[in-house]
Amino acid sequence: MQPFSYKKAGQANDAVTSVVPDAQASYLAGGTSLIDLMKLNVQTPQQLVDINPLPLSKIEMQANGVRIGAMARNSDVAYNALIRERYPVLSEALLSGASPQLRNMASVGGNLLQRTRCYYFRDTAFPCNKRLPGSGCPAIEGYNRIHAILGGSDRCIATHPSDMAVAMVALDAVVQTQGPNGTRSIPLVDFHLLPGNTPERETVLQHGELIVAVDLPTSPFAKRSHYLKVRDRASYAFAMASVAAALDIQNGIIRGARLAMGGVGTKPWRAYEAEKLLVNQPANSATFQAAANAAVTGAKPQKYNEFKVELAKRTIIRALTTVGEMA
């Protein structure tokens, strides 16, 4: 690990002011992702600004939903009564991720910013366009079993690792930030970027812009929701395919739908075409099959991950069936 300086921030403004002028500075929250990457020399910040003292850990009702502070721990959000009652898909997603010990440390803001688990990205012996733009993407011709089938480019096919972000995308979450140019409200579906020609740029955040909260709006479908994760083992493993599904069903007809996928996209993947096919249709297997087919339209699997196309479809159908059977 490279040497670095360290300081604590008492206020959000202080944190932003400390990081903005220093291109080699980073925020430190739970540290469950950043510290690992520092040990691997994948990220080498010269200054760490500790934001743990910031008063950003509340989970509270707002006029139009629930606000989750960026420093709220994943375990606290998962077990919060408001979240479990109003947004069960989010609680399930959080509890499916990592381990209890990591969930006790990891923050909501850090979860949104965690970086890919692509083996080539995390091993500095290999080139990687995320680490060194223009150096290449060995995953495209290499072992790509865990990689994306949606949203990739000739520069990068790495998947986004977060379970929480997939659920939040399905819930129309909005990220609140504070930065050098003031505050911003960013729909989470627009927060993460496709790799395109600049895979090193993963979010719309400016350097030094700080996530302060995530807002979950009230919706008619949020309570009737479910997160399903398919992985190589039952715990402490990242998704091969996951689905966050939420439906508003009235008299057997779907009146509103949200569908997002993880483990298959280069960002938390919102399945808009599938949602359109679900609305105003009966909540039955034929409808769910049509939605699943639409969700993987345009998929571009690689040599070792062709199985993800069928896996994603089956995961969608199972998740939607589970939601459709909820009382």
C-alpha positions, 0 to 999 in steps of 0.5 A: 500500500502506498503512503498517504495522509489522513484527516477527519471531516467534521462537516460536509463542506469541510470534506468537499473543500478538502478533496476538491483541490487535490486530484489524488484525494478520496473520501473514506467511509466504511472502507470495505471496498477502497481499502481492499483496492489500496492493498492491491495498488489498484487505487492509490490516493495520496490523501484520505478524508474520513467522513465517518464523523458526518451526521449522515446516517439517519433513515427518516420519513420525508413528505414523499418517501424515505431519505437514507443518509449516505453514511447509514450502514447497510445492515441498519438499512436492511433491518430498518422497519420503514425499509422492510415494510415499504421497500422489501426489495431493498432489504432483501438486496442488502441482506443478500450481499457480502457478509454480516460483518461487511454489512455492519461496516459498509455505507450506502454511499460507498455501496453505490460507488463500489468498483467492479470485481473483474479479475483483470481490473483487480490484478495490476499485472494485467492491462485494464482500461478502467485503471489505465485508459487505452491499455486494453480490456483482456476480459473480452478475449480472456476468461469472461464468465462473470462479465456483462452481456448488456451495456458493454463496449469494445473498451470494457465488459465489467459488471457493476457489483452492487445488489443494493443499487439494483433494488434502488434503481427499481425503486426510482431512487434519487441520489442527493449530493454536495459538491464544488458547485452546490447540491444536486439531485441525480436519478440513480438510473442516470448516476452510473455511466456505460463504459463506452469509450471512457470506462474509467469514468463510472459515475456522473460525480465530479471530483470531490462531489459527496453523496449525502443521501438517497431518496426513495419515493413513495410508489404504488408498487414498492411494497409488492417487491422482491429481490432474487439473486443467483450466484455460485454459492449461498453467501458472500458471492456476487450475482451471476444474475439478479433481479429486483421486481416490483408490481402494482397489480389490481384485479389480476392486471399489472398497472405498474411495474419496475424491473432491474437486473444485476450481474449482467450489465455494466451498470445496474440495469433497468429493463424499460422494454420489459416494464412496458410489456408488463403494464396493462397485462395479466399477471401470468406466466405468458406475460412474465415470459414476454417480459423476460425475453424483452429484458435481454434483447440486445444482449452480447454474451462472450465466449464463457458467459453465454449462459447468462442470457438464459439465466437472466430470463429464468431469474426474471420469470421466477422473481416476477412470479414470486411478486405476482403471488404476493397477497 
